[in-house]
Amino acid sequence: MARALRDIMLRMHDSQILKNRVRELRMARNLRQADLAQQVQVTRQTILAIEKDRLNPSIRLSLKIAQVLGEAVDHVFYL
């Protein structure tokens, strides 16, 4: 019983992790990480961390990235 509950909790947690399409959309627009970073006023390392799901961006940064990529924020970032 405890194992089943743990498995359910892990699946619920995984479904709440913010995921993104930043790398895919950036590359489709022939933008380097440094280009995107400059346009949204962060470091290249920040863009790298977002693309690798190591960093969840703020709402403000998410909106800036979506705007630069020309996409709706919920298309770029999703659960």
C-alpha positions, 0 to 999 in steps of 0.5 A: 500500500505504501509503495502504491501511494508513493508511486501515485505521489511521484506521478502527481509531482512529475505532472506538475513540473514546468516543462518548456520548448525554449530550445526547440523554438529558439533553434527553429528561429536560428537564435543562439542561446546568447542571442535570446539571452541578450534580448531578454536581458539575462545571461546565456547560462540562464537560458541554458539552465531553463532549456535543461529544466534546471531553472523555472523562470519567473513569470516576467522572464517567461513572458519575455522569452515567449514574446521574443520567440513569437509564441504564446507563453503557454505554448513555450512553457507547460505542465 
